[in-house]
Each structure stands twice: as structure tokens, then as C-alpha cells.
Amino acid sequence: MARGRILTAMAVLAAAMIAGSHAAAFGLDRPGAAAESQDISAQRSWRRARPAIRVYPRPLTRECRVRYVREWRVSGPVIVPAMRCWWAPG
């Protein structure tokens, strides 16, 4: 009977120590810390400000080069147009 009480007391003490360490890890060991964490207006927003990106429009024109190339098909070689395009400062 005494052994059961000693084991129960040790279990309660271990649970209290574990709860205390968790409270300290989360900053809840101070008086009133639980009330502070429940208040939404007291919570801070830790969002980082986004960097400003400025875009200056630059006139660009699209230049294309067209040529005819030979492609191999099932029916035999065929001449088809091929186009290569790129953006160039205008």
C-alpha cells in the first residue's frame, strides 16, 4: 500500500516537472502569460516587408527571321517554313 502511494507521488512529481519545463519553453512560466497569449490584440505580426521592385518600361520590338527548311515525313521530304523570333530593343 505504501509502495503504491510512493509511485503515485513520484508520477505526480514527474508530471509537474514535465509541465513546468513545457511552460518555460513556451514562455508561459510568468504570471499572466496565459492571459497575454489569449489576447489577440497583444499578439505581434512578424511578417517581413516585401522588397519594392520597380519596373521601367522599355520599348521592345519582336524581330523574326523566316526561312524554308526540309523536313522528313512518312511520304518523303517536304519543304516547310520555319520562323525564329526574338525580342530586341526598339
ABEGO torsion letter per residue (X at the ends): XAAAAAAAAAAAAAAAAAAAAAAAAAGAABBGAAAAAABAAABBBABBBBBBBBBBBBBBBBBBBBBBBBBBBAAEBBBBBBBBBBBBBX
